[in-house]
Amino acid sequence: MKIEKPILVLGAGNMGGAMARCWHAAGIANLQVVARNDARREALRAEGITCYATLAEAKDDYAMMVLAIKPQQFAAMQHELRVAEGTLLMSIMAGVPLATLQQVAPLAVRVMPNLPALIGESMSGACAPALDAPHRAMVTLLLEAVGKVAWVEDEETLHAVTAISGSGSGYVFAFMEALEAAAKNHGFTPEMARLLVTQTFRGAALLADQSSETLSQLRQNVTSPGGTTQAGLGVFTQQGLAQMVQEATEATASRSRELAG
Ligand SMILES: NC(=O)c1ccc[n+]([C@@H]2O[C@H](COP(=O)([O-])OP(=O)(O)OC[C@H]3O[C@@H](n4cnc5c(N)ncnc54)[C@H](OP(=O)(O)O)[C@@H]3O)[C@@H](O)[C@H]2O)c1
């Protein structure tokens, strides 16, 4: 499916640049990007994407405008943002509520992607309780081109999405980092430590994705009674890993609410 009217991405940083590239590569729509950084603009142009240095230069009739700037940058330019009637405003900004977006555009959707959007493997949450089915389908199409999407019915749940998947890649990297440090302590070179850790996470994530078994069952499958894995997992249980993770997600959700407020 190709979206007839063009899509404008405002902000060509990590997320905006990556999402625009994925959508362009998938041929979903005519992609246009506002990139104020010269080097980023030229790099995107070289890939065949129409770019502007400022929002004022972009004048097409858009199917969708995507806000991929920081919340504080949005506050600075909100007054100059003009969204035509019928254009859907998609925001990936953390902590900017739908009510604020709707002051700019009545048709608005909030999306919480995560960092693997950089390689087209985002887990995105999307929220727009009043959005009609055709616009939802358009958002789903775009988010499935950069990974997977879960729709939630209220913004409170979007804080929970932030706590699990939005910030989740950060938790995973922290765990990987700790395992990498342990690997070095066991005498492995940095290259070998990185390889052992990265491929272990990749393999486990792919297996979990492809398996019909629960995560608990998968864990039990590698844990023979009295065996090596059980010895290691016993330390996690003793140190309260599950409780620690629960508290981390609560801290993230609570910070997300604070930023939105
Ligand atoms: N990174 C993540 O993992 C993640 C996850 C979920 C949600 N988000 C959200 O995604 C948004 C973008 O994050 P990011 O990591 O991609 O940030 P980023 O790399 O700093 O990208 C923001 C980009 O927007 C540009 N920009 C700002 N104001 C502009 C304007 N008026 N016109 C044109 N371009 C403008 C900035 O240009 P300059 O470089 O010139 O300032 C920068 O290139 C944030 O709101 C964040 O909350 C990020």
The ligand as a Gaussian input file, in Angstrom:
#p B3LYP/6-31G(d) Opt

LIG

0 1
 N       16.096000       8.134000      21.051000
 C       15.189000       7.281000      21.534000
 O       15.452000       6.147000      21.890000
 C       13.745000       7.724000      21.623000
 C       12.763000       6.780000      21.986000
 C       11.433000       7.199000      22.019000
 C       11.104000       8.510000      21.721000
 N       12.086000       9.402000      21.401000
 C       11.708000      10.775000      21.113000
 O       12.095000      11.067000      19.798000
 C       12.382000      12.446000      19.684000
 C       13.687000      12.621000      18.928000
 O       14.710000      11.959000      19.633000
 P       16.149000      11.764000      18.983000
 O       16.876000      10.840000      19.868000
 O       16.005000      11.441000      17.538000
 O       16.706000      13.264000      19.141000
 P       17.803000      14.016000      18.273000
 O       18.783000      13.048000      17.715000
 O       18.302000      15.167000      19.096000
 O       16.948000      14.581000      17.055000
 C       16.171000      15.735000      17.084000
 C       16.437000      16.446000      15.774000
 O       15.455000      17.461000      15.565000
 C       16.121000      18.589000      14.995000
 N       15.294000      19.776000      15.193000
 C       14.962000      20.384000      16.342000
 N       14.187000      21.454000      16.134000
 C       14.041000      21.541000      14.791000
 C       13.351000      22.439000      13.940000
 N       12.665000      23.458000      14.419000
 N       13.416000      22.234000      12.615000
 C       14.105000      21.192000      12.106000
 N       14.775000      20.292000      12.850000
 C       14.735000      20.474000      14.191000
 C       17.430000      18.617000      15.730000
 O       18.342000      19.409000      15.021000
 P       19.693000      19.964000      15.753000
 O       20.601000      18.782000      15.815000
 O       20.135000      21.019000      14.816000
 O       19.260000      20.471000      17.108000
 C       17.801000      17.139000      15.734000
 O       18.452000      16.753000      14.549000
 C       12.424000      13.017000      21.094000
 O       11.279000      13.812000      21.320000
 C       12.399000      11.809000      21.980000
 O       11.608000      12.031000      23.149000
 C       13.387000       9.033000      21.326000

